[in-house]
Amino acid sequence: MVKNSTLKGVFLVGLGVSCYGMLATFVKMAYQEGYTTAEVSGSQFALGLIALLILNFFKRKNPRTEKVPFSKYQKRQLIIAGTSIGFTSIFYYLAVKYVPVSVAIVLLMQTVWMGVVIEMFLEKKLPSIQKILSVILTLTGTVLATNLFHDNLVMEWEGFFWGLLAAASYSANMYACNRVAIEIPSSQRSLFMLIGGAIIVLLFMLITQNTPFHFSIFLKWGLILSLFGTIIPPLLLNIGFPLTGIGLGSIVSALELPVSVMMAYFLLGEKVLFGQWMGIFIIIAAIVFMNIRLKK
C-alpha cells in the first residue's frame, strides 16, 4: 500500500514538473506571434487567479471542508512571499527572449546551489560535503549545458542576467513554500501567494507595456500558460510531495529540465549539442546526489 502511494506521488510530481517544463516553449511561441512579456505573464496570472478564486469558493461552500483559522498576519505573510512567484515568471520569461529555452531552463536550475547558500546563511552553518559536491557538479554541468566555451557562441548576456535573477527568486519562492504559513490548506496558500505574484506582474505591466494591450493573448496563450503554470502544477505537487517526501520529490522534480529541452527541440527546432546534453545530465545527477541519503 505504501509502495503504491509512493508511485502515485512520483507520477503526480513528475506530471506537475513536466507542465512547468513546457512553459518556456509556449512563451517563446507567443513571442514569435508578437506578444510582449507583460501580455504573456499578465494573461497567465489573471486566468490563474480567477481559477483559484473559483476553486476556493466551492471549497468554502463544501460542508465537509475543514475550516482552518486564517489570520490577517498569515495572509499578509503569504502575499509578501508570493511576490517571488511574480518575479520568477517575469525574470524567466525575459530570459527566454534573449537565450534559447534549453539555456534558460539550465539557468533556472541554479536554484540547486543558490538554495544551499540561502540555507547556509539562514541556519548559520556550513553545508555538508555532499551538498558542496552537488554544487560543484551543478556548476560543471552549467558550463557544459550553456555551451559557454564554444568558439562560435553568440549569446546575449541579458539572458544570463535575467536567468540568474529568475533562479534567485525561484529559490526564495521554494524557501517560502516550505516555511510560510504551512499549516494553512494548500488551496488557500496558493491563492494568497498568487495574489502577491499578480501584484508584481500588474506593476510590471503598468511600467513596461507602452503599446495597446492585445487581449487576444487570453484566448491564444493565456489559458494554456495559466493551466500549465499556475493551475495544474501546484495542485499536482501539493498532492504528490506529501506522498513522495521532499528527497524523492526533489529528485523527480529534475524531470523538468529534460522535458523543457525536448519541448524546445521538437516544437522550436532548437539545436542541442552532445556536450549540452552531458551538462544537463550532470545537473540532474547533482540534484539526485544532493537528495539521496548516503550510508555512514
N, C-alpha and C positions, 0 to 999 in steps of 0.2 A: 504493500500500500504506500509506504514511504517512498519507494523507488518510483512508483507511478506518478506520485505528486511532484517529485523532483524532475522527472522527464517532462511533465506538463509545464513546470516552471521554466525549464530550459527552452521549450518550444515557444512559450509566451514572450520571454525576454528576447530570444532570437528574432522573433517576428517584430517585436517592438523596435529593436535597434535597426533592423533591416528597413523599416519605414523611415527612420531618421536618415539612413544611408542613401535613400532615394532623393531626399530633399534638394541637395545641391544641383543635381542634374535637372530637376524640374525648374529650379530658379534660373539656371543657365539658359534653358529653353525659353523661359519667359523673357529674359533679357534679349534674346535673339528676335523676339517679336516687338521689341521697342519699349517694354515696360521698365520702370525705374525701381531702384531698391526700395524706395518709400512705398510704391504701389504694391510691390510683392509682399513686403513684410506687413504693411497695413492691412491688406486683404486677409492674410493668414491669421493675424491676431484678432481682427474683428469677427470673423466667422468662428474662430476657435472659442472666443469669449461668449458668443451667442450660444454655441453648443453646450458649453459648460454651465451657463446660466439655466438653460432648459433642463439639463441633467440634474442639477441641484434642486431645481423647483420640484421636479417629480419625486426626488428622494425625500424632500421635506414633507410632501403630501402623503408619502407611504407610511402608514401607521407602524409598520414593522421596522422602520429605520430607527436605529439607536440615536437618541439625541444627546450630543456631547456639548457641554458648556463651552462657549467660544467668546472670549473677552475682546474688547476693543484693542487692547495691547497686543494680543496674538494676531489679530487681523492686520494691525499696523506692521508688525514684525514680518508677516508673510508678504505683504505688499512691497516692503523695502527689499526683502530677499528676492522677490520676483523680478525686480528690475534687472537682475543678472540674466534672466531669460531674454528680455528685450535686447540688452546689449549683445548677447551671444548671437542672436539672429541677425542683427544689423551688421556686426563686425564680420560674421561668417559670410553673409550674402555680399558684402563689399569685397571680401577677399576673392569670392568666386568671379567677380567682374574682371579681376586682373590676372588670376592664375588658373591653370586647369583644375578641374574638380578633384583629380587624383592628388594634386599637391595641396589643395585647400583642406581636404579631409585629413591628410597627414599632419598639417599644421594644427588642426583642431585636436588631434590626438596627443599634442604636447601636454595635455592635462595629466598625463602619466607622471611626468617629473614635476610639473607645477603643483600637483596635489601633494607630493612628497615634501616640497618646500613649504607649502602652507601649513601642513601638519607639523613640520619641524619647528616653525615659529610659534604656532599656537600652543603646542604641547611642551615647548621648550626642552626638546631632547633630540639628540642626533638620530637620523634614520638608521635602520638595520643594514647590515652588509647586503642582504637580499634586495632591499629597496634601492640601495646605491648601484648595485649591478644592473637592476632593471632600468634605472635612469640612463646608465651608460649604453645599454642595449637600445633604448629608445632613441637617444641622440645619434647613435651609429646608424640605426635604421632610417632616421630622418634625413641624414646626409645622402644616403643612397636613394631613398624614395622621392626626394625632391630633385634629384639629379644635379646637385649643386656644382659638381666638378666637371660637368660635361662641357666640352670645348665650345659647342655651338649653342649653348644655353642662352636664350633670350628671355629673361624673366623680369616682370615689373615688380619692383621691391615694395610698392604699395600693397601688393597682395600678401607678401610676407608679414608686413606690419599689421594689416587687418586680421590676418590669420592667427597671429600670435596673440593679439588682443582678444579674439574670439575664444582662444584656448584659455586665457586668463579668466575671462568672465564665465566660461563654462565650468572651470574649476571652482569658482566662487559659488556657482549655482549648485554643483554637486555637494559642496560643503553645507550649503543652506538646506538642501533637501534632507540631509541626514541629521541636522541639528535644530532647525527652527520649527517649533510647534508640532512636533512629530506625533503628539497624542491626538491630534485633530484628524478626522476622516479624510482620506486621500482626495475625494472629490471636492471637498471644501478647501483643502490646502491648495489644490491645483487651481481652483477658481481665483483665490486671492493672490496667488503668485502670478497668475496670468494677467490679473488687473495691473500689477506692478510692471510687468513686461509691456503691457499695452500702453501704459503712460509714457514709457521711454520711446516706444515706436511712434506714438502720436506726436511727441515733441520733435522727433527726428523728421517726421513728415512735414511738420509746420516749418522747420528750418530749411530743409533741402528741396522740397517739391516746389520748384519755381515755374512749372508748366501746369496746365489744367490736368486734374486727376482723371485718369482713364478708368471709369467704373466697370468697363468690360473685363478688367482683371478678376473681378469677383466670380464671374461665370467661367472664364477660361482657365485660370490658375489658382484663384483664391480657395476654391473648395478642395482641390487636390492638396494644396500646401497645408491647409488647416487640418485636413484628415490625417495626412502623413506626418505633420509636425506638431500639432497642439491637441489633437483629439484622441486618435488611436494609440500612439506610443505611450503616453502617460498612463492610460487605463491598463494596457498590457503589462507595463513594467511594475505598476503598483500591485498587480495580482501576482506576477511572476517572481519578483525579487524575494518576497517572503517564503516562497516555495524552494527557491534555489539557495538562498543565503547570499550575503554580499560577495564572498570569494568566488563561488561558481558563477554567480550572476555577472560579475565583472569580467570573467573570462569569456562568457558567452557574448558580452557586450562588444568584444573585439570584432565580432562579425560585421559591425557597422563599416569597418574600414574596407574589406574586400568587396562588400555589396556596393558601396559608393563608387569604388574604382571601376567595377564591372558595369554598373549602370552608365557611367560616363563613356566607357569603351564601346558599348553596344548602341547607345542612343545618341551620343555626341560624336562618336568616332575618334575620341582622344587616344593617342598612341601611348602605350605604357611599355617602357623598355624592360628587359630582363633584370637589370640592376635595380630598377624601381620596384619590381615585384619582390626581389630579395629584401629590399628595405622594408616593404610593407609586412612581409612575413616575420622579419626581425622585431618590428614593433609589436606585432601580435604575440610573438614569443615573450617579449618583455612584459606584456600585460598578464600573460599566463603565469610567468615566473614570479611576478610580484604577488600574485594571489593564491599560489599553492602553499601548503604547509609543509615545510621541509622537516624531516625527522632529525632529531638531535643526535 
